Amino acid sequence: MNIGSRLKQILEERKLNVSELSREASVPAQTLYAMIKRDSNKADMDIMVKILEALDMDLLEFMGMEPRKRKTDTKEEPKEPEMERRYRRREMEDYLL
């Protein structure tokens, strides 16, 4: 499934519209409409990061794949938000490139 069709599906499942996601993600609504209409399998990484953060999803969840397993070991310190963003960005770069 391409990015645009998956985005449309998620919006329908969550009963959200493009304008709501646009405000939440700070991405122009026209950009989101174009992604959905073109149903491309490529997207700007910065835009995808904003969309994923607004939807509170990681890339694997977004693409309908199994979410990554996270360690629940209490000895390990939780990742800082900046580190988490970098990790998501690396995942997207690997997927999109």
LUMKOLDO-578150 format. One record per residue: x, y, z of N, C-alpha, C in turn; residue in three letters. Coordinates in steps of 0.001 Angstrom, whole numbers, plus 500000, padded with zeros to 6 digits. Layout:
// LUMKOLDO-578150
XYZXYZXYZala/...
END
This chain:
// LUMKOLDO-578150
500847498831500000500000500000500000500898501239500000met/500576502188499156501361503414499061501000504385500174asn/501814505408500327501667506352501421500321507070501379ile/499922507538500218498671508291500106497447507471500471gly/497366506262499960496209505423500274496206505007501735ser/497394504780502291497469504423503715497064505619504580arg/497491506810504217497112508011504958495598508193504921leu/495011508019503762493558508141503628492851507112504518lys/493347505883504518492760504824505331492830505165506825gln/493979505640507271494150505989508687493220507128509073ile/493109508129508215492204509241508501490764508749508623leu/490359507852507742488998507301507808488794506487509082glu/489783505659509431489677504844510644489563505702511894glu/490280506798511916490283507670513092489230508763513020arg/488451508749511950487413509752511728487980511176511805lys/489120511339511151489772512640511045489657513128509609leu/489734514432509433489799514936508068491168515561507834asn/491438515886506603492753516412506223493057517726506944val/492045518561507108492261519846507785492702519657509228ser/492108518692509915492490518427511306493927517938511388glu/494283516997510512495657516501510501496626517616510126leu/496229518449509192497063519566508758497413520469509932ser/496417520811510728496661521672511903497552520968512923arg/497246519707513198497990518957514213499450518746513807glu/499679518482512523501022518162512038501794519384511542ala/501129520521511449501755521734510894502265521483509479ser/501423520820508699501707520536507290500544521124506488val/500808521861505421499717522436504644498721521361504164pro/497445521681504264496405520747503843496595520367502373ala/497007521315501554497212521037500132498264519951499933gln/499291519955500767500329518928500689499741517555501002thr/498917517491502040498295516218502413497331515734501329leu/496528516658500783495621516284499695496402515736498497tyr/497528516385498184498350515934497054498920514542497315ala/499354514289498541499883512965498874498814511894498672met/497605512205499117496510511239499002496121511038497544ile/495984512136496802495545512035495414496569511317494531lys/497845511648494703498891511038493880499216509616494318arg/498937509302495576499200507985496159500616507505495830asp/501548508409496010502947508093495730503514507167496793ser/504593506514496450505282505697497452506516506436497979asn/506610507733497662507703508566498153507103509791498827lys/507803510261499865507354511464500563508551512169501168ala/508424513465501341509465514240501993509590513763503440asp/510801513517503854511052512955505176510555513858506302met/510796515157506203510359516077507254508841516072507388asp/508146516000506273506686515955506305506209514657506933ile/506836513545506567506437512258507155506662512236508658met/507753512819509115508017512874510558506892513632511256val/506490514766510700505417515559511295504096514785511298lys/503801514107510202502561513330510113502574512199511138ile/503677511472511202503767510354512143503657510829513583leu/504280511938513900504184512466515257502754512889515577glu/502086513535514623500705513967514839499770512769515013ala/500044511694514290499221510486514388499661509575515529leu/500755509923516183501336509123517258501583507688516790asp/502294507591515674502607506293515070504072506267514696met/504626505060514568505937504947513956505716504499512514asp/506769504458511746506639504170510322506069502780510054leu/506491501801510834505983500447510625504485500370510869leu/504020501032511918502583501067512180501861501770511043glu/502427502896510589501808503651509512501646502794508264phe/502669502034507939502619501224506729501834499916506921met/501266499742508109500444498561508347501242497326508660gly/502485497530509039503343496414509408503319496278510917met/503931495230511409503962495013512847504779496106513522glu/504232496707514599505018497731515295506270497134515913pro/507274497977516036508526497486516590508342497115518055arg/509086496146518469509049495709519864510011496592520649lys/509547497088521768510388497939522605510750497193523871arg/511973497376524290512427496731525516511741497388526710lys/511342496557527647510716497074528860511629496912530059thr/512882496638529797513879496470530845514021497779531614asp/513832497727532926513880498942533739515293499465533932thr/516298498659533656517679499109533808518055500119532726lys/517402500012531582517710500906530465516922502199530614glu/517605503317530448516930504598530535516059504800529301glu/514875505409529465514022505659528305514699506630527343pro/514386506469526064514966507362525070514430508769525259lys/515298509727525018514872511108525067514074511401523808glu/513156512360523863512348512675522674513187512964521433pro/514297513681521587515137513990520425515727512721519835glu/516143511803520693516697510540520212515619509735519485met/514417509759520015513313509045519378513040509621517991glu/513048510944517851512829511567516543513924511161515559arg/515158511128516030516263510732515157516102509280514718arg/515681508429515648515478507024515318514384506871514272tyr/513259507565514444512173507522513459512648508020512103arg/513426509103512130513921509666510872514799508657510141arg/515679507965510898516526506944510276515690505815509690arg/514642505406510398513757504361509887513127504806508569glu/512670506054508531512033506554507315513021506680506181met/514233507132506482515248507246505432515508505867504828glu/515628504859505676515861503501505182514708503035504305asp/513493503371504692512312502928503950512170503693502640tyr/512344505000502696512063505850501528513194505881500510leu/514413505577500934515531505655499989515817504347499319leu/
END
